[in-house]
Amino acid sequence: MPTGWLPCDRLRTMPTLISDPAGRAEFARQQALTLGFDAVGIARADEAWAASERLEAFVEAGRHGTMDWMETTLERRRTPVSMWAGAKSAVAVALNYGPDHDPMETLKQAEAGNISVYARGRDYHDTLKSRLKQLAREFVAKTGSEVKVFVDTAPLMEKPLAAKAGLGWQGKHTNLVSRELGSWFFLGVMLTDADLVPDAPEADHCGSCRNCLDVCPTKAFPAPYQLDARRCISYLTIEHKGPIPEEFRAAMGNRIYGCDDCLAVCPWNKFASAASEAAFHARAELKLPGLDELAALDDAAFREVFSGSPIKRIGRDRFVRNVCIAIGNSGGNSGASRFVPLLEDLLQDASALVRGAAVWALLQLDAERFSLARSQNVAGETDPDVLREWNRGA
């Protein structure tokens, strides 16, 4: 047999690779939908875009707050090819996590904690990345291309990339909005070194609507299409590691992890549907969890309750800090007095972050018990942040 020839039986079993950009794009699209993604779009990954300039302005203005990683990874975030020089195309996918209720209604339950819709089920990173990896394997097998997948854990700007791929547009609240899915969907991206025929970007359909801007309880939008994370409740309850600034505490209400207000009031949600993915269905115990139960969690109990949940990553101390703020905001409710003994116990917590939040909450609920507790605890307190909280009510 001449050198370089293959036996006929091997020729018959070799897969036929898709080489044309249109065929590759269609294969990626159909496979993504077959795997259960609710929407898929394709964009060029190797073109300049305005998103890098907007990101730089955001960081230069300090609106990223204490999220130092946004500054240290700024250069890598500018374009997808900054992440991977070989990237030519991006396949952006969306997975619906729409709620089966109006999230604004749970804000009225002052004695319960309000958790952002996306965090009431299983951690979306696991579900989304598993499915993306499966798409990547099938795409590589059919095209021979190289790929990398991303789900919100690398310095890649998924939202503007998904907008470029036609999945939706970035609304005035800076989140992606879809005419089919509303505001309730997760994003994932597969970068590839293959040329794919891109989709057209979606036009902006916000019009004159200001619902998301006007509903924000902390006025976190300096202007349409701009966000100051330092004022955002999602940032304050999840990313911010120190005491909650006093100016935002009352506005937090009973929001103990994230905030959905700007998403929930978007008119495009009238076309959205409840999530079909079981992993994203709210766990019963996280729909309206009692603040008293949450405040009593020690570290081991916290890790057990939130195993497999995105909430676990912020740790017990930050979470109980948030719960204390919510308890402090429950004063208009007739049953709020039952929280006072819990707060008094937390004044002795090992975490200064928790102690400080408990001091503030106690002052909101019972000035007399606060004064007594202050006389008993100030002398032994050494943390400057906690002492500042005690001195607010002096």
C-alpha positions as CSV (number, residue, x, y, z in Angstrom):
1,M,0.0,0.0,0.0
2,P,1.5,3.4,-1.0
3,T,2.7,5.6,1.9
4,G,0.1,8.0,3.2
5,W,-2.9,6.0,2.0
6,L,-5.6,5.0,4.4
7,P,-7.5,1.7,4.3
8,C,-11.0,1.9,2.9
9,D,-12.6,0.9,6.2
10,R,-10.9,3.8,8.0
11,L,-12.0,6.3,5.3
12,R,-15.6,5.2,5.9
13,T,-15.3,5.9,9.6
14,M,-13.6,9.3,9.5
15,P,-16.0,12.0,10.5
16,T,-16.8,14.7,7.9
17,L,-15.8,18.0,9.3
18,I,-17.9,21.1,8.6
19,S,-15.6,23.7,7.1
20,D,-17.8,26.5,5.8
21,P,-18.7,29.4,8.2
22,A,-22.4,29.2,7.5
23,G,-22.5,25.5,8.2
24,R,-20.5,25.8,11.4
25,A,-22.8,28.6,12.6
26,E,-25.9,26.6,11.9
27,F,-24.5,23.5,13.6
28,A,-23.6,25.5,16.7
29,R,-27.1,27.0,16.8
30,Q,-29.0,23.8,16.4
31,Q,-26.9,21.9,18.9
32,A,-27.3,24.7,21.5
33,L,-31.1,24.6,21.1
34,T,-31.1,20.7,21.2
35,L,-29.1,20.9,24.5
36,G,-31.9,23.0,26.0
37,F,-30.6,26.6,25.7
38,D,-33.4,29.0,25.2
39,A,-31.6,31.3,22.7
40,V,-28.4,31.3,20.8
41,G,-26.6,34.0,18.8
42,I,-23.2,34.4,17.1
43,A,-20.9,37.4,16.9
44,R,-17.4,38.2,15.7
45,A,-15.0,38.1,18.6
46,D,-12.0,39.7,16.9
47,E,-13.5,43.2,16.2
48,A,-13.1,46.4,18.1
49,W,-16.2,47.5,20.1
50,A,-17.4,50.4,22.2
51,A,-17.9,48.2,25.3
52,S,-14.2,48.5,26.2
53,E,-14.5,52.3,26.3
54,R,-17.6,52.1,28.5
55,L,-15.9,49.7,30.9
56,E,-12.8,51.9,31.2
57,A,-15.0,54.9,32.0
58,F,-16.9,52.9,34.6
59,V,-13.7,51.9,36.3
60,E,-12.0,55.3,36.1
61,A,-15.1,56.8,37.8
62,G,-14.7,54.4,40.7
63,R,-18.2,53.0,40.1
64,H,-16.9,49.4,40.5
65,G,-16.5,50.1,44.3
66,T,-14.3,47.6,46.0
67,M,-14.4,45.1,43.2
68,D,-10.7,45.5,42.6
69,W,-10.6,42.6,40.2
70,M,-12.4,44.7,37.6
71,E,-9.4,47.1,37.6
72,T,-6.7,44.5,37.7
73,T,-8.3,42.6,34.8
74,L,-9.3,45.7,32.8
75,E,-6.9,45.0,29.9
76,R,-8.0,41.4,29.6
77,R,-11.7,42.5,29.6
78,R,-11.3,45.0,26.7
79,T,-12.0,42.5,24.0
80,P,-12.5,38.7,23.7
81,V,-9.2,38.4,22.0
82,S,-7.5,39.9,25.0
83,M,-8.7,36.7,26.8
84,W,-7.7,34.4,23.9
85,A,-5.7,35.8,21.0
86,G,-6.9,33.0,18.7
87,A,-10.6,33.8,19.1
88,K,-12.5,34.7,15.9
89,S,-16.1,34.0,16.8
90,A,-18.3,33.8,19.9
91,V,-21.4,31.6,20.4
92,A,-23.5,33.3,23.0
93,V,-26.3,31.3,24.7
94,A,-29.1,32.1,27.1
95,L,-30.9,30.0,29.6
96,N,-34.2,31.1,31.1
97,Y,-34.6,31.4,34.9
98,G,-37.9,33.2,35.0
99,P,-39.8,33.2,38.3
100,D,-43.3,31.8,38.7
101,H,-44.4,34.8,40.7
102,D,-44.0,38.6,40.9
103,P,-40.7,39.2,42.8
104,M,-41.9,42.6,44.0
105,E,-44.5,40.9,46.2
106,T,-42.0,39.3,48.5
107,L,-40.7,42.8,49.4
108,K,-43.9,43.3,51.4
109,Q,-43.1,40.4,53.8
110,A,-41.0,42.4,56.3
111,E,-40.3,39.4,58.6
112,A,-39.0,37.3,55.7
113,G,-35.8,37.7,53.8
114,N,-36.0,38.5,50.1
115,I,-33.4,36.6,48.0
116,S,-32.8,37.4,44.4
117,V,-34.6,35.1,42.0
118,Y,-31.5,33.7,40.4
119,A,-30.1,32.5,43.8
120,R,-33.2,30.7,45.1
121,G,-32.3,27.5,43.1
122,R,-29.1,25.6,42.5
123,D,-26.0,27.4,41.4
124,Y,-26.4,28.4,37.8
125,H,-22.7,28.1,37.1
126,D,-22.8,24.3,37.4
127,T,-25.8,23.8,35.1
128,L,-24.8,26.3,32.5
129,K,-21.1,25.3,32.3
130,S,-21.9,21.6,32.1
131,R,-24.2,22.2,29.1
132,L,-21.7,24.6,27.5
133,K,-19.0,22.0,27.8
134,Q,-21.2,19.5,26.1
135,L,-21.9,22.0,23.2
136,A,-18.1,22.6,23.0
137,R,-17.3,18.9,22.7
138,E,-19.9,18.4,19.9
139,F,-18.7,21.5,18.1
140,V,-15.1,20.4,18.2
141,A,-15.9,16.9,17.0
142,K,-17.9,18.3,14.0
143,T,-15.6,21.2,13.0
144,G,-12.1,20.3,14.3
145,S,-11.9,23.8,15.8
146,E,-10.5,25.0,19.1
147,V,-12.9,26.4,21.8
148,K,-13.1,27.9,25.2
149,V,-16.2,28.2,27.4
150,F,-17.1,31.0,29.9
151,V,-19.8,31.3,32.5
152,D,-19.5,34.6,34.5
153,T,-16.2,33.5,36.1
154,A,-13.6,35.0,33.7
155,P,-12.8,38.5,32.6
156,L,-15.1,38.4,29.6
157,M,-17.9,40.9,29.0
158,E,-20.7,38.5,28.3
159,K,-23.5,41.1,28.2
160,P,-22.2,43.3,25.4
161,L,-21.0,40.2,23.5
162,A,-24.4,38.6,23.8
163,A,-26.0,41.9,22.6
164,K,-23.6,41.9,19.6
165,A,-24.7,38.3,18.9
166,G,-28.4,39.4,18.8
167,L,-29.7,37.8,22.0
168,G,-31.0,41.2,23.2
169,W,-30.0,44.7,24.0
170,Q,-28.5,46.2,27.1
171,G,-31.3,48.1,28.7
172,K,-31.2,51.4,30.6
173,H,-30.4,49.3,33.7
174,T,-27.3,47.9,31.8
175,N,-28.7,44.3,31.9
176,L,-29.6,42.4,28.8
177,V,-33.2,42.4,27.7
178,S,-34.8,40.1,25.2
179,R,-38.1,40.4,23.4
180,E,-38.7,36.7,24.0
181,L,-37.2,36.1,27.5
182,G,-37.6,39.5,29.1
183,S,-34.9,40.1,31.7
184,W,-34.7,36.6,33.3
185,F,-31.9,34.6,31.7
186,F,-28.4,33.5,32.3
187,L,-25.6,34.0,29.7
188,G,-22.8,31.8,28.7
189,V,-20.2,32.1,25.9
190,M,-18.2,29.7,23.7
191,L,-15.3,31.3,22.0
192,T,-13.8,29.5,19.0
193,D,-11.0,30.0,16.5
194,A,-13.4,29.1,13.7
195,D,-15.0,31.6,11.4
196,L,-18.8,31.6,11.8
197,V,-21.4,33.7,10.1
198,P,-22.5,36.3,12.7
199,D,-26.0,37.3,13.6
200,A,-27.2,40.9,13.5
201,P,-27.2,42.8,16.8
202,E,-30.7,43.5,18.3
203,A,-31.9,47.0,18.2
204,D,-32.6,48.9,21.5
205,H,-36.4,48.7,22.3
206,C,-36.4,50.6,25.6
207,G,-37.9,53.7,24.0
208,S,-39.0,56.3,26.5
209,C,-39.6,53.8,29.3
210,R,-37.9,54.6,32.7
211,N,-39.4,51.9,34.9
212,C,-36.0,50.4,35.8
213,L,-34.4,53.7,36.6
214,D,-37.2,55.0,38.7
215,V,-37.8,51.9,40.8
216,C,-34.3,51.6,42.1
217,P,-34.5,52.1,45.8
218,T,-30.9,53.4,46.1
219,K,-30.8,55.5,42.9
220,A,-27.9,53.4,41.5
221,F,-28.4,54.7,37.9
222,P,-26.7,58.1,37.4
223,A,-28.1,58.2,33.9
224,P,-29.8,55.8,31.5
225,Y,-27.4,53.0,30.5
226,Q,-25.1,53.8,33.4
227,L,-24.7,52.0,36.8
228,D,-22.9,53.1,39.9
229,A,-22.3,49.7,41.6
230,R,-21.5,51.4,44.9
231,R,-25.1,52.3,45.2
232,C,-26.6,49.0,43.9
233,I,-28.1,46.6,46.5
234,S,-26.8,43.6,44.6
235,Y,-23.3,44.9,45.0
236,L,-23.8,45.9,48.6
237,T,-25.3,42.6,49.7
238,I,-23.0,40.3,47.7
239,E,-19.7,42.0,46.7
240,H,-19.2,44.6,49.4
241,K,-17.2,43.1,52.3
242,G,-17.5,45.8,54.9
243,P,-20.3,47.4,56.8
244,I,-23.3,48.5,54.7
245,P,-23.1,52.4,54.4
246,E,-25.8,53.9,56.6
247,E,-27.4,55.9,53.7
248,F,-28.5,52.6,52.0
249,R,-29.6,50.6,55.0
250,A,-33.3,51.6,55.1
251,A,-33.6,51.4,51.4
252,M,-32.5,47.8,51.5
253,G,-35.8,46.8,53.1
254,N,-35.8,43.0,53.5
255,R,-33.4,42.3,50.5
256,I,-30.7,40.0,52.0
257,Y,-29.1,38.8,48.8
258,G,-29.3,40.7,45.6
259,C,-32.1,42.8,44.2
260,D,-34.4,42.3,41.3
261,D,-36.4,45.5,41.2
262,C,-35.0,46.9,38.0
263,L,-35.5,43.5,36.3
264,A,-38.9,42.9,37.7
265,V,-40.5,46.1,36.4
266,C,-39.3,45.8,32.8
267,P,-42.4,45.7,30.5
268,W,-40.7,43.1,28.2
269,N,-41.2,40.5,31.0
270,K,-44.8,40.2,29.8
271,F,-43.3,37.8,27.1
272,A,-41.2,35.9,29.7
273,S,-42.1,32.5,31.0
274,A,-41.3,30.6,34.2
275,A,-38.0,28.5,34.0
276,S,-38.4,25.0,32.8
277,E,-35.0,24.0,34.1
278,A,-35.6,22.2,37.5
279,A,-32.3,23.4,38.9
280,F,-33.5,27.0,38.7
281,H,-36.8,26.4,40.5
282,A,-36.8,28.1,43.9
283,R,-36.1,25.9,46.8
284,A,-39.1,26.0,49.2
285,E,-37.0,27.1,52.1
286,L,-35.6,30.1,50.1
287,K,-38.9,31.6,48.8
288,L,-39.7,33.4,52.1
289,P,-37.1,32.4,54.7
290,G,-37.7,33.7,58.2
291,L,-35.3,36.3,59.3
292,D,-35.1,34.8,62.7
293,E,-34.0,31.4,61.3
294,L,-31.4,33.0,59.1
295,A,-30.0,35.2,61.9
296,A,-29.4,32.2,64.1
297,L,-27.2,30.4,61.5
298,D,-23.6,29.7,62.6
299,D,-20.9,28.9,60.0
300,A,-21.6,25.2,59.8
301,A,-25.3,25.6,59.5
302,F,-24.9,28.3,56.9
303,R,-22.8,26.1,54.7
304,E,-25.2,23.2,55.1
305,V,-28.3,25.3,54.2
306,F,-26.7,26.9,51.2
307,S,-24.8,24.0,49.9
308,G,-25.0,24.1,46.1
309,S,-26.3,27.7,46.2
310,P,-24.5,30.8,44.8
311,I,-25.2,32.4,48.2
312,K,-22.6,30.2,49.8
313,R,-19.8,32.1,48.2
314,I,-20.3,35.3,50.3
315,G,-19.9,33.4,53.6
316,R,-21.9,33.4,56.8
317,D,-20.7,36.7,58.2
318,R,-21.7,38.9,55.2
319,F,-25.0,37.1,54.9
320,V,-25.9,37.5,58.6
321,R,-24.9,41.2,58.2
322,N,-27.5,41.5,55.5
323,V,-30.1,39.7,57.6
324,C,-29.5,42.1,60.5
325,I,-30.1,45.1,58.3
326,A,-33.4,43.5,57.1
327,I,-34.4,42.9,60.8
328,G,-33.6,46.5,61.5
329,N,-36.0,47.5,58.7
330,S,-38.8,45.3,60.1
331,G,-39.8,47.8,62.8
332,G,-43.1,48.7,61.3
333,N,-44.3,45.1,61.8
334,S,-46.1,44.2,65.0
335,G,-44.0,41.0,65.4
336,A,-40.6,42.7,65.1
337,S,-40.0,42.8,68.8
338,R,-39.3,39.0,68.7
339,F,-36.1,39.7,66.9
340,V,-34.6,41.7,69.8
341,P,-33.3,38.7,71.8
342,L,-31.7,37.4,68.6
343,L,-29.9,40.7,68.0
344,E,-28.7,40.8,71.6
345,D,-27.1,37.4,71.1
346,L,-25.4,38.6,68.0
347,L,-23.9,41.5,69.9
348,Q,-21.4,38.8,71.1
349,D,-20.8,37.3,67.7
350,A,-17.1,36.6,66.8
351,S,-17.5,38.7,63.6
352,A,-17.2,42.4,64.0
353,L,-19.2,42.7,60.8
354,V,-22.1,40.9,62.3
355,R,-21.9,42.7,65.7
356,G,-21.9,46.1,64.0
357,A,-25.0,45.3,61.9
358,A,-26.7,43.9,65.0
359,V,-26.1,47.1,66.9
360,W,-27.7,49.2,64.2
361,A,-30.7,46.8,64.0
362,L,-31.2,46.9,67.7
363,L,-31.3,50.7,67.7
364,Q,-34.0,50.6,65.0
365,L,-36.2,48.2,66.9
366,D,-35.9,49.1,70.6
367,A,-34.1,52.3,71.8
368,E,-34.4,51.3,75.5
369,R,-32.9,47.9,75.0
370,F,-30.2,49.5,72.8
371,S,-29.2,51.8,75.6
372,L,-29.0,49.0,78.1
373,A,-26.9,46.9,75.8
374,R,-24.7,49.8,75.0
375,S,-23.8,50.3,78.7
376,Q,-23.0,46.6,78.9
377,N,-20.9,46.2,75.7
378,V,-19.1,49.4,74.7
379,A,-16.3,49.1,77.2
380,G,-15.3,45.7,76.0
381,E,-15.6,46.5,72.2
382,T,-12.4,47.1,70.3
383,D,-13.4,47.2,66.7
384,P,-13.7,50.8,65.4
385,D,-16.6,50.1,63.1
386,V,-18.7,48.5,65.8
387,L,-17.9,51.4,68.2
388,R,-19.1,53.8,65.6
389,E,-22.4,51.9,65.5
390,W,-22.7,52.1,69.2
391,N,-22.0,55.9,69.2
392,R,-24.7,56.6,66.6
393,G,-27.2,56.0,69.3
394,A,-25.4,57.6,72.1
